């Protein structure tokens, strides 16, 4: 039990009691202020939490959207790479066929020319040697490039190869745009990161 001061005078006791009553009243007022502030802070905390949850939800939605766009970009780039590889194989095959086609008629023509030359030698004698040399020289001339064929020869190998080259250039341009878009997505994702939970 606490020690109390012993007062001899009732007046002093009453004054001391009044002082204590005033002090208790001050405590109660202070408590009321604290309770009010506590309520305000609680409301502020709830409001901040609600704002935080909305921000987190918005950040998660943006993240999911970026992930979706990244998936679409990755698939598109993969398809473009696959298509380019297929076109390159097709172009290589056409070039190989073109070289074979150019070499075939030359060889056949040379054989036929040699046969004709032999026949001419047997039938006309040495006086035809100049004709034989001219024929061999003509056969040894390179064929005109397919790219210089007349416009009327639609569907030629040269036009197909030219078409493939243009397609590959378009694919390359698309890949460059995709690389730029991928970098932009990464930058957007870095900027849109929300606060850690």
C-alpha positions in Angstrom: 0.0 0.0 0.0 1.3 3.5 -0.9 2.4 5.8 1.8 0.1 8.9 2.1 0.9 12.2 3.5 -0.9 12.9 6.7 -2.6 16.2 6.8 -3.7 17.7 10.1 -6.0 20.2 8.6 -9.3 19.3 6.8 -8.8 22.4 4.6 -5.5 21.0 3.3 -7.1 17.6 2.7 -9.9 19.1 0.7 -7.5 21.2 -1.3 -5.4 18.2 -2.0 -8.4 16.1 -3.1 -9.5 18.9 -5.4 -6.0 19.0 -6.9 -6.2 15.3 -7.5 -9.6 15.6 -9.1 -8.3 18.2 -11.5 -5.4 16.0 -12.3 -7.7 13.0 -13.0 -9.8 15.2 -15.2 -6.8 16.2 -17.2 -5.9 12.5 -17.6 -9.4 11.8 -18.9 -9.2 14.6 -21.4 -5.8 13.5 -22.6 -7.2 9.9 -22.9 -10.1 11.2 -25.1 -7.6 13.1 -27.3 -5.5 9.9 -27.6 -8.5 7.8 -28.5 -9.6 10.3 -31.1 -6.1 10.4 -32.7 -6.0 6.6 -32.6 -9.3 6.4 -34.5 -7.9 8.9 -37.1 -4.7 6.9 -37.5 -6.7 3.7 -37.8 -8.8 5.3 -40.6 -5.7 6.5 -42.3 -4.1 3.1 -42.1 -7.2 1.4 -43.6 -7.2 4.0 -46.4 -3.6 3.5 -47.1 -4.0 -0.3 -47.1 -6.9 0.1 -49.6 -4.9 2.3 -51.8 -1.9 -0.1 -51.6 -4.1 -3.1 -52.5 -5.5 -1.2 -55.5 -1.9 -0.3 -56.6 -0.8 -3.9 -56.1 -3.8 -5.1 -58.1 -3.0 -2.6 -60.9 0.7 -3.6 -60.9 -0.2 -7.3 -61.1 -2.6 -6.6 -64.0 0.1 -4.7 -65.8 2.6 -7.5 -65.1 0.2 -10.1 -66.5 -0.4 -7.9 -69.6 3.4 -7.6 -70.1 3.8 -11.3 -69.7 1.1 -12.0 -72.3 2.6 -9.5 -74.7 6.1 -11.0 -74.1 4.7 -14.4 -74.9 3.1 -13.2 -78.2 6.4 -11.4 -79.2 8.5 -14.5 -78.4 6.2 -16.8 -80.4 6.1 -14.3 -83.3 9.9 -14.0 -83.3 10.2 -17.8 -83.2 7.8 -18.2 -86.1 9.7 -15.5 -88.1 13.0 -17.2 -87.5 11.6 -20.6 -88.5 10.1 -19.1 -91.7 13.3 -17.4 -92.6 15.2 -20.6 -92.2 12.7 -22.4 -94.4 13.0 -19.7 -97.1 16.8 -19.9 -96.9 16.7 -23.6 -97.5 14.2 -23.0 -100.4 16.5 -20.3 -101.9 19.6 -22.6 -101.6 17.6 -25.4 -103.3 16.6 -23.1 -106.1 20.1 -21.8 -106.6 21.4 -25.4 -106.8 18.7 -26.3 -109.3 19.5 -23.1 -111.3 23.2 -24.1 -111.4 22.3 -27.6 -112.5 19.9 -26.3 -115.2 22.6 -23.9 -116.6 25.2 -26.7 -116.7 22.9 -29.3 -118.3 22.0 -27.6 -121.6 25.7 -26.6 -122.0 26.9 -30.1 -121.7 24.2 -31.6 -124.0 24.7 -28.9 -126.5 28.4 -29.4 -126.5 28.0 -33.1 -127.1 25.6 -32.5 -129.9 27.9 -29.9 -131.4 30.8 -32.3 -131.2 28.7 -35.0 -132.9 27.7 -32.5 -135.6 31.3 -31.4 -136.0 32.5 -35.0 -136.4 29.9 -35.7 -139.0 30.9 -32.5 -140.8 34.5 -33.6 -140.7 33.7 -37.0 -142.2 31.4 -35.6 -144.9 33.2 -32.4 -146.0 36.8 -33.0 -145.0 39.3 -30.7 -143.6 37.8 -27.6 -145.3 35.1 -27.5 -142.5 37.6 -27.1 -139.6 36.9 -23.4 -139.4 33.2 -24.1 -139.1 33.9 -26.6 -136.3 35.9 -24.1 -134.3 33.2 -21.5 -134.7 30.6 -23.9 -133.5 32.7 -24.8 -130.4 33.3 -21.2 -129.6 29.6 -20.4 -129.8 28.7 -23.4 -127.6 31.3 -22.3 -125.0 29.6 -18.8 -124.6 27.8 -18.6 -121.2 24.1 -18.6 -121.2 22.3 -15.2 -120.4 21.5 -14.9 -116.7 17.9 -15.8 -115.8 17.5 -12.3 -114.3 17.7 -10.9 -117.8 15.0 -13.1 -119.3 12.2 -11.3 -121.2 9.3 -10.1 -119.0 6.9 -12.5 -120.8 8.5 -15.5 -119.2 6.4 -15.4 -116.1 7.1 -17.7 -113.2 10.9 -18.0 -114.0 13.3 -19.1 -111.4 14.9 -15.7 -111.3 11.6 -14.0 -110.4 11.0 -16.6 -107.7 14.4 -16.1 -106.2 14.0 -12.4 -106.3 10.6 -12.8 -104.6 12.3 -15.0 -101.9 15.0 -12.4 -101.3 12.4 -9.7 -100.9 10.5 -11.9 -98.4 13.7 -12.5 -96.4 14.3 -8.7 -96.3 10.8 -8.2 -94.9 11.3 -10.9 -92.3 14.6 -9.3 -91.3 12.9 -5.9 -90.9 10.2 -7.5 -88.8 12.7 -9.2 -86.6 14.4 -5.8 -86.0 11.1 -4.3 -85.0 10.4 -7.2 -82.7 13.8 -6.8 -81.0 12.9 -3.1 -80.5 9.5 -4.0 -79.1 11.1 -6.6 -76.7 13.4 -3.9 -75.3 10.5 -1.5 -74.9 8.6 -4.2 -73.0 11.5 -4.8 -70.7 11.8 -1.1 -70.0 8.1 -0.8 -69.4 8.2 -3.7 -67.0 11.1 -2.1 -65.0 9.2 1.2 -64.8 5.9 -0.5 -63.8 7.2 -2.6 -60.9 5.2 -1.9 -57.8 6.2 -1.8 -54.2 7.3 -5.1 -52.6 4.8 -6.7 -50.3 
